[in-house]
Amino acid sequence: MTTPLTEITGIGPAMAATLTENGFASAEDIAASDLKTLCTTPGIGPSSGEKILAAAIALVVLKEEIPLKPLKKKKKSKEKDKKSPQKDKPKADKKTKGKKKKSKKKDKKKKSKKK
């Protein structure tokens, strides 16, 4: 089964014609190629070559409909279920968290100056 070049993301009719002239007849041909070979095609540099190659590989892999193995669920360890000592610590109030407490002496001085 061959996939037309125009099905590759970023390849239009003009670039497909250029690729065909340079020996790439299908997406599978590009996917089987390497970046250095693909970059010998006029109009394709390293940056665009990487994108085209990645898109061709992704397209071919999707078309082949390779069955994926289901992921195995990880078993919870018994140690994780137990509360850790850190969780038992009381939480700080939101108002005082990260703020320094004012000393009472400074408060008394401010009050006496205001009077």
N, C-alpha and C positions, 0 to 999 in steps of 0.2 A: 504494500500500500504506500503510495507516495502522496505527500502533502504539498499542495502548491505553495510557492514561495510567498505569494501575496497574503497567505494566512498568518505569516509571521508578523508580529507586532512591529511596526516601523518600516515595513517593506511595502512600497507601492509598486505600480506597474513598471515605472521606469527603472527602479533599482532591481526589480525582479528580472528585467531584460538584461541588465548589466551583469547580474549574478549568473544568469543562464549562459551568457557569452563567455564567462570565465569558469565554466565547468560545474556550477552548482544548479542542478535541475530541480531539486526539491528541498523541503525543510530537513528531511532526513540527511541529505548530503551535507548541509551546513552543520547539523548537530553532530555528525561524525567527523567533522573537520576540526582544525585547531585555529586559534586566534591568529597566529602568524600567517597561515595559508589564507584565511578569510581576508586579512588586511592587504593582501596583494591585489584585491579587486579595487579598481578605480572608484574613488568616492567613499571608501570605507577605511577609516582610521582606527586606532586602538580603542578609542572610547565608543564609537558607534559599533565597532566590531564586537566588543564585549556584550553590548546590549542585544545585538542581533543573534549572537551565538547563544546567549542565555535564553532569549525568547524562543529560538528554534529548539533548543533542548527541552524546554518546558512544554512546548507544543507537541513534540514527538512523544514525550513521556505521557502526556495526557491522552493522546490519541491511542496509545498502546493499551490503555486501561489496565495498568499493572495492579493486581490486587494487593492491597496493603494489609499487613498483619495487624490485628487489633492490639492495642496497648494493654499490657497486663496492669491490673490495679495493684498499687503498693499496699502491703499490709501495714497497719498501724502498729507500732511497737508499744508494749505495755508501759514502758518508761515515759513515753510522751503523754500518756493519759493522766499520769499523776501530776499534781500541781508542783511546780518548781518553787523553791524558796523565794525567788524574786517576786513571784506573783502575790505572796502573802504580805509584802510590804504595803503599808498604807500609802495611798496616793496623796500628793500634795494638793492643797487648794489651788484653784486656778488663779485666784487673786494674788497669792503670795509666791507663786511659782516663778522663779527666776528674778524676783525683785528683792532688794535688800530691805530689811526692816529698819524703820527710822528709830533712832534712839529716843527715849522719853525725855532726856535732857534738852534736846534740840526743840522738841515740841513745847516744853515749858518756857524756853527762852522766847520763842515766837509768840506765844500767848501773852507773855508779860510785856513785850514790845508793842503789841497791838493795843493794849489798854492804855 
